[in-house]
């Protein structure tokens, strides 16, 4: 191979994760190219490195940037240096197309370790043959790899990458529940089933210090993926996501019609019943995005019905003389007048307040609340222990990785692992700080404040606790032309004072 004098070149490196141990690591490729350039009097004008990218298509960011820089004249290089020709392509057709492109732009391709150079006709033929061989090897490797992965999938093993949030991978390669992060999954499902929207759930998780597997705050997309993942009900799946399109892009929401499904193949974090309820709710909500996104809160939506026809009475906005009014309005043709939301909420929740917080109930309510606080404290202590244990293990792993660095083993894999562990430790530490805060017991002052603000809280604050209490206490409310009746559930009894209050309240209509 001839030498070049003071010739400008660009270097292209493609690192594929499954090839990292056969001399194609980034360090091996860059060293080989640098040594060749130096010995041949070449100056490398720019480096273009694609990490963990397949050579079966050309949809690689750095590869395309290199071509664009050449076309735009940002680099004056006349040579593209690669360690071997298969670093550019494992597809014969793409290889031929780009060889022609390089010829058009006066660019030579040199494989520094396999003797290829498009400066000669013999090398052009050799490049085509090598690309065809590489393509056949890649196809064979893909088939063999897929067959091996399928066998592992039948054993319900983790097949690489980051495990789903809430799980760890044991020494046998199967899933175990990670009690430091599983509470995040349980909280997401519970809040969604309580009609909490994505915005509320994201805020709740942020306040708790919860992070995704990548150490980021939760987004609507990440919540959606978690709520749709059947692994959380114990159903192991493999090869569920549709393959990449012709441009190398993947739609994470698109699924294949057939894929590996093994019921009870892994431990369940969520009950199958709750998972199925979530799927039904997501399907029902799919066509009502605009309604869910509204900023107005109607605390009794879903509980009010027309006494005559049984159809729902729902919250809506009415504008009159430039002012905004929130109302509960019938969706039927029974011609009932609309009801002021605030007034109706106040009357309903005042009645519930009188039922629940009678003098006879006080001692029992305080006892139940303190029992619940003690239970939550016990659960929190278990979660704290799990988080601390995970932080300790990550710190130990960091020490081993740092020892490797001190020994001169500064590989890309080690550096990435250090960065990932550091981000995970930071996320867990934030989560830990949110959990260790003490919760005071309920005393007389706390109880009196609760009673004082109960009506306003129930009518205006959309929280899981308020929704749970509403659903547990109120069966339905029937609105008629001359009478409105509230039906409480079994165990909630109305007293005489409350009945008198209701009888005296007549001005509910807007």
PATI-285157 format. One record per residue (C-alpha): residue in one letter; x, y, z negated. Coordinates in steps of 0.1 Angstrom, whole numbers, plus 5000, padded with zeros to 4 digits. Example, Ala and Ser with C-alpha at 12.3 -4.5 7.8 and 13.67 -1.06 7.14 Angstrom:
a, 5123, 4955, 4922
s, 5137, 4989, 4929
END
This chain:
x, 5000, 5000, 5000
x, 5014, 5033, 5010
x, 5023, 5061, 4987
x, 5008, 5096, 4988
x, 5026, 5129, 4981
x, 5009, 5154, 4958
x, 4974, 5141, 4968
x, 4944, 5152, 4949
x, 4921, 5125, 4937
x, 4890, 5119, 4915
x, 4887, 5088, 4893
x, 4855, 5068, 4889
x, 4849, 5044, 4859
x, 4819, 5022, 4854
x, 4816, 5004, 4821
x, 4791, 4976, 4818
x, 4785, 4963, 4783
x, 4784, 4926, 4792
x, 4818, 4930, 4809
x, 4836, 4947, 4780
x, 4860, 4919, 4773
x, 4874, 4910, 4808
x, 4897, 4940, 4812
x, 4869, 4964, 4824
x, 4867, 4985, 4792
x, 4869, 5022, 4796
x, 4904, 5022, 4781
x, 4916, 4995, 4805
x, 4902, 5012, 4836
x, 4915, 5047, 4827
x, 4949, 5033, 4819
x, 4951, 5014, 4851
x, 4940, 5043, 4872
x, 4963, 5068, 4854
x, 4993, 5046, 4858
x, 4986, 5041, 4895
x, 4981, 5079, 4901
x, 5013, 5088, 4883
x, 5034, 5062, 4902
x, 5020, 5074, 4936
x, 5023, 5111, 4930
x, 4986, 5118, 4928
x, 4969, 5144, 4907
x, 4936, 5134, 4892
x, 4913, 5164, 4896
x, 4883, 5149, 4877
x, 4871, 5119, 4858
x, 4836, 5105, 4862
x, 4826, 5078, 4837
x, 4793, 5059, 4836
x, 4787, 5041, 4803
x, 4767, 5008, 4803
x, 4755, 5012, 4838
x, 4748, 4984, 4863
x, 4765, 4983, 4897
x, 4735, 4970, 4915
x, 4722, 5004, 4924
x, 4735, 5039, 4929
x, 4713, 5056, 4903
x, 4741, 5064, 4880
x, 4745, 5100, 4866
x, 4782, 5104, 4869
x, 4785, 5086, 4902
x, 4759, 5109, 4917
x, 4776, 5139, 4901
x, 4809, 5129, 4917
x, 4794, 5128, 4952
x, 4776, 5161, 4946
x, 4808, 5178, 4935
x, 4826, 5165, 4966
x, 4797, 5178, 4988
x, 4797, 5212, 4971
x, 4834, 5216, 4973
x, 4838, 5217, 4935
x, 4867, 5192, 4939
x, 4892, 5191, 4967
x, 4900, 5154, 4963
x, 4907, 5133, 4993
x, 4908, 5100, 4974
x, 4884, 5082, 4950
x, 4904, 5060, 4926
x, 4887, 5030, 4910
x, 4902, 5001, 4891
x, 4885, 4976, 4914
x, 4860, 4980, 4942
x, 4832, 4962, 4922
x, 4833, 4992, 4898
x, 4816, 5012, 4925
x, 4791, 4987, 4936
x, 4778, 4951, 4932
x, 4755, 4955, 4962
x, 4769, 4950, 4997
x, 4744, 4973, 5014
x, 4750, 5002, 4990
x, 4788, 4997, 4994
x, 4786, 5000, 5032
x, 4764, 5031, 5030
x, 4789, 5048, 5007
x, 4820, 5038, 5026
x, 4804, 5055, 5056
x, 4796, 5085, 5035
x, 4832, 5087, 5023
x, 4845, 5085, 5059
x, 4821, 5114, 5069
x, 4836, 5135, 5041
x, 4872, 5125, 5048
x, 4875, 5105, 5015
x, 4894, 5073, 5010
x, 4885, 5047, 4984
x, 4913, 5030, 4966
x, 4909, 5000, 4943
x, 4942, 5002, 4923
x, 4942, 4966, 4910
x, 4926, 4946, 4939
x, 4945, 4960, 4969
x, 4916, 4977, 4987
x, 4920, 5010, 5006
x, 4896, 5023, 5032
x, 4926, 5039, 5050
x, 4928, 5006, 5070
x, 4903, 4987, 5090
x, 4913, 4954, 5073
x, 4904, 4969, 5039
x, 4870, 4981, 5052
x, 4862, 4945, 5061
x, 4877, 4933, 5028
x, 4855, 4958, 5009
x, 4824, 4945, 5025
x, 4833, 4909, 5017
x, 4842, 4917, 4981
x, 4809, 4936, 4977
x, 4789, 4906, 4990
x, 4808, 4883, 4966
x, 4803, 4907, 4937
x, 4766, 4909, 4946
x, 4763, 4871, 4946
x, 4782, 4869, 4913
x, 4759, 4896, 4898
x, 4728, 4878, 4909
x, 4741, 4844, 4895
x, 4751, 4861, 4863
x, 4717, 4877, 4860
x, 4699, 4844, 4865
x, 4721, 4826, 4840
x, 4718, 4854, 4815
x, 4680, 4854, 4818
x, 4678, 4817, 4814
x, 4699, 4819, 4782
x, 4679, 4848, 4769
x, 4646, 4829, 4775
x, 4659, 4799, 4754
x, 4668, 4823, 4726
x, 4633, 4839, 4730
x, 4617, 4806, 4725
x, 4634, 4804, 4691
x, 4621, 4839, 4683
x, 4656, 4854, 4681
x, 4666, 4890, 4684
x, 4680, 4896, 4719
x, 4702, 4926, 4714
x, 4698, 4963, 4709
x, 4684, 4980, 4678
x, 4658, 4959, 4660
x, 4623, 4974, 4657
x, 4620, 4998, 4628
x, 4610, 4978, 4597
x, 4630, 4947, 4606
x, 4666, 4934, 4602
x, 4683, 4905, 4619
x, 4696, 4877, 4597
x, 4726, 4855, 4603
x, 4705, 4830, 4623
x, 4695, 4858, 4647
x, 4659, 4859, 4637
x, 4639, 4887, 4621
x, 4635, 4896, 4584
x, 4614, 4924, 4570
x, 4635, 4954, 4560
x, 4618, 4967, 4528
x, 4637, 5000, 4531
x, 4619, 5009, 4563
x, 4589, 4986, 4564
x, 4569, 5011, 4542
x, 4572, 5036, 4572
x, 4554, 5012, 4594
x, 4527, 5005, 4569
x, 4522, 5042, 4563
x, 4518, 5049, 4600
x, 4492, 5022, 4605
x, 4473, 5032, 4573
x, 4472, 5069, 4582
x, 4461, 5062, 4618
x, 4432, 5040, 4605
x, 4422, 5068, 4581
x, 4417, 5090, 4612
x, 4448, 5110, 4606
x, 4460, 5125, 4639
x, 4496, 5122, 4652
x, 4504, 5157, 4641
x, 4495, 5149, 4605
x, 4513, 5116, 4606
x, 4545, 5133, 4619
x, 4544, 5159, 4592
x, 4537, 5133, 4565
x, 4567, 5112, 4577
x, 4590, 5143, 4578
x, 4580, 5153, 4543
x, 4588, 5118, 4531
x, 4623, 5119, 4548
x, 4614, 5090, 4571
x, 4633, 5088, 4604
x, 4632, 5066, 4635
x, 4658, 5039, 4641
x, 4679, 5065, 4659
x, 4678, 5089, 4629
x, 4654, 5113, 4646
x, 4621, 5128, 4634
x, 4591, 5109, 4647
x, 4574, 5121, 4679
x, 4540, 5112, 4694
x, 4558, 5089, 4718
x, 4576, 5070, 4690
x, 4543, 5067, 4670
x, 4525, 5054, 4700
x, 4551, 5028, 4707
x, 4550, 5016, 4670
x, 4512, 5014, 4670
x, 4512, 4993, 4702
x, 4540, 4969, 4692
x, 4525, 4934, 4685
x, 4556, 4924, 4666
x, 4543, 4942, 4636
x, 4515, 4917, 4632
x, 4540, 4888, 4635
x, 4536, 4882, 4673
x, 4570, 4877, 4689
x, 4572, 4890, 4725
x, 4599, 4889, 4751
x, 4602, 4906, 4785
x, 4570, 4925, 4779
x, 4581, 4958, 4796
x, 4578, 4961, 4834
x, 4611, 4962, 4852
x, 4628, 4993, 4865
x, 4616, 5008, 4898
x, 4636, 5012, 4929
x, 4651, 5044, 4914
x, 4663, 5026, 4884
x, 4637, 5042, 4861
x, 4616, 5023, 4835
x, 4582, 5032, 4822
x, 4582, 5020, 4786
x, 4544, 5020, 4785
x, 4540, 4997, 4816
x, 4537, 4960, 4807
x, 4540, 4929, 4828
x, 4509, 4908, 4832
x, 4528, 4877, 4820
x, 4555, 4876, 4794
x, 4566, 4854, 4765
x, 4542, 4856, 4735
x, 4546, 4835, 4703
x, 4520, 4839, 4677
x, 4534, 4840, 4641
x, 4569, 4839, 4655
x, 4582, 4865, 4631
x, 4572, 4880, 4597
x, 4543, 4904, 4598
x, 4544, 4938, 4584
x, 4508, 4947, 4593
x, 4478, 4923, 4591
x, 4465, 4911, 4624
x, 4431, 4925, 4614
x, 4445, 4960, 4610
x, 4466, 4958, 4641
x, 4435, 4949, 4662
x, 4416, 4977, 4645
x, 4443, 5002, 4656
x, 4442, 4989, 4692
x, 4404, 4993, 4693
x, 4407, 5028, 4678
x, 4434, 5039, 4703
x, 4413, 5026, 4732
x, 4383, 5045, 4719
x, 4403, 5077, 4714
x, 4420, 5075, 4748
x, 4392, 5094, 4765
x, 4386, 5120, 4737
x, 4420, 5137, 4735
x, 4406, 5172, 4738
x, 4382, 5166, 4709
x, 4410, 5152, 4687
x, 4433, 5180, 4694
x, 4409, 5206, 4680
x, 4420, 5227, 4650
x, 4386, 5227, 4633
x, 4380, 5201, 4606
x, 4345, 5187, 4600
x, 4347, 5167, 4568
x, 4314, 5149, 4572
x, 4318, 5139, 4609
x, 4308, 5103, 4613
x, 4285, 5103, 4583
x, 4256, 5125, 4594
x, 4228, 5111, 4616
x, 4194, 5123, 4628
x, 4167, 5110, 4605
x, 4143, 5106, 4635
x, 4163, 5089, 4662
x, 4195, 5078, 4644
x, 4219, 5096, 4668
x, 4250, 5113, 4654
x, 4251, 5149, 4641
x, 4285, 5162, 4648
x, 4306, 5193, 4642
x, 4310, 5220, 4668
x, 4317, 5257, 4672
x, 4292, 5284, 4679
x, 4301, 5320, 4688
x, 4276, 5348, 4681
x, 4283, 5385, 4683
x, 4320, 5380, 4685
x, 4321, 5358, 4654
x, 4329, 5321, 4651
x, 4306, 5297, 4633
x, 4312, 5261, 4625
x, 4281, 5239, 4626
x, 4268, 5204, 4624
x, 4246, 5199, 4654
x, 4223, 5171, 4666
x, 4233, 5153, 4698
x, 4197, 5143, 4704
x, 4165, 5160, 4717
x, 4148, 5161, 4683
x, 4152, 5199, 4682
x, 4166, 5200, 4646
x, 4183, 5233, 4638
x, 4221, 5234, 4634
x, 4235, 5234, 4598
x, 4263, 5256, 4585
x, 4294, 5234, 4580
x, 4307, 5251, 4549
x, 4274, 5252, 4531
x, 4265, 5216, 4540
x, 4300, 5205, 4529
x, 4297, 5224, 4496
x, 4263, 5209, 4487
x, 4273, 5174, 4496
x, 4306, 5173, 4478
x, 4291, 5192, 4448
x, 4267, 5163, 4445
x, 4295, 5138, 4447
x, 4315, 5158, 4422
x, 4286, 5157, 4397
x, 4282, 5119, 4403
x, 4318, 5110, 4398
x, 4330, 5135, 4372
x, 4304, 5131, 4345
x, 4315, 5131, 4309
x, 4309, 5094, 4307
x, 4333, 5087, 4336
x, 4362, 5109, 4325
x, 4381, 5084, 4305
x, 4377, 5057, 4331
x, 4388, 5080, 4360
x, 4419, 5092, 4341
x, 4428, 5056, 4334
x, 4424, 5045, 4370
x, 4445, 5074, 4382
x, 4473, 5067, 4358
x, 4473, 5030, 4366
x, 4476, 5039, 4403
x, 4505, 5063, 4396
x, 4523, 5035, 4376
x, 4517, 5011, 4405
x, 4531, 5036, 4430
x, 4561, 5043, 4408
x, 4568, 5005, 4407
x, 4565, 5002, 4444
x, 4587, 5033, 4449
x, 4614, 5019, 4426
x, 4615, 4987, 4448
x, 4618, 5008, 4479
x, 4645, 5029, 4463
x, 4665, 4998, 4454
x, 4662, 4985, 4490
x, 4673, 5019, 4504
x, 4703, 5021, 4480
x, 4713, 4986, 4489
x, 4712, 4994, 4526
x, 4733, 5026, 4520
x, 4759, 5006, 4501
x, 4761, 4980, 4530
x, 4765, 5008, 4555
x, 4792, 5025, 4535
x, 4811, 4992, 4532
x, 4808, 4988, 4570
x, 4821, 5024, 4575
x, 4851, 5016, 4553
x, 4859, 4985, 4575
x, 4856, 5006, 4607
x, 4877, 5034, 4593
x, 4904, 5008, 4584
x, 4903, 4997, 4620
x, 4908, 5033, 4631
x, 4938, 5036, 4608
x, 4952, 5005, 4623
x, 4951, 5021, 4658
x, 4920, 5004, 4671
x, 4901, 5035, 4682
x, 4878, 5017, 4708
x, 4846, 5032, 4722
x, 4826, 5005, 4704
x, 4841, 5014, 4670
x, 4836, 5052, 4675
x, 4799, 5047, 4685
x, 4793, 5024, 4655
x, 4808, 5049, 4631
x, 4786, 5077, 4645
x, 4755, 5055, 4644
x, 4761, 5044, 4608
x, 4767, 5080, 4597
x, 4734, 5091, 4612
x, 4716, 5061, 4595
x, 4732, 5069, 4561
x, 4721, 5105, 4564
x, 4685, 5095, 4572
x, 4684, 5070, 4544
x, 4698, 5095, 4519
x, 4671, 5121, 4529
x, 4645, 5093, 4525
x, 4659, 5084, 4491
x, 4658, 5120, 4478
x, 4621, 5122, 4487
x, 4613, 5090, 4468
x, 4631, 5097, 4435
x, 4610, 5127, 4424
x, 4590, 5120, 4393
x, 4551, 5121, 4393
x, 4535, 5134, 4361
x, 4508, 5114, 4344
x, 4472, 5128, 4346
x, 4462, 5147, 4314
x, 4432, 5168, 4305
x, 4446, 5199, 4322
x, 4453, 5180, 4354
x, 4418, 5164, 4353
x, 4401, 5197, 4348
x, 4420, 5212, 4378
x, 4410, 5183, 4399
x, 4373, 5187, 4391
x, 4376, 5225, 4396
x, 4390, 5222, 4431
x, 4372, 5190, 4442
x, 4345, 5205, 4464
x, 4369, 5228, 4482
x, 4395, 5200, 4486
x, 4371, 5175, 4500
x, 4355, 5200, 4524
x, 4387, 5215, 4538
x, 4417, 5192, 4534
x, 4420, 5163, 4558
x, 4442, 5140, 4538
x, 4441, 5101, 4536
x, 4430, 5104, 4500
x, 4400, 5127, 4508
x, 4390, 5105, 4538
x, 4392, 5074, 4517
x, 4371, 5088, 4489
x, 4345, 5101, 4513
x, 4342, 5067, 4530
x, 4341, 5049, 4497
x, 4314, 5071, 4482
x, 4291, 5082, 4510
x, 4272, 5057, 4531
x, 4253, 5081, 4554
x, 4235, 5114, 4555
x, 4202, 5116, 4573
x, 4191, 5150, 4586
x, 4154, 5156, 4593
x, 4133, 5186, 4602
x, 4122, 5193, 4566
x, 4145, 5171, 4545
x, 4181, 5160, 4543
x, 4190, 5128, 4523
x, 4224, 5117, 4512
x, 4228, 5079, 4506
x, 4257, 5072, 4483
x, 4273, 5037, 4482
x, 4267, 5012, 4455
x, 4282, 5022, 4422
x, 4278, 5060, 4428
x, 4247, 5070, 4408
x, 4231, 5105, 4410
x, 4222, 5121, 4377
x, 4193, 5144, 4368
x, 4213, 5177, 4370
x, 4225, 5168, 4405
x, 4189, 5159, 4416
x, 4177, 5193, 4403
x, 4205, 5211, 4422
x, 4194, 5194, 4454
x, 4158, 5202, 4449
x, 4166, 5239, 4446
x, 4189, 5240, 4477
x, 4168, 5249, 4507
x, 4189, 5273, 4528
x, 4211, 5249, 4547
x, 4202, 5259, 4582
x, 4223, 5282, 4603
END
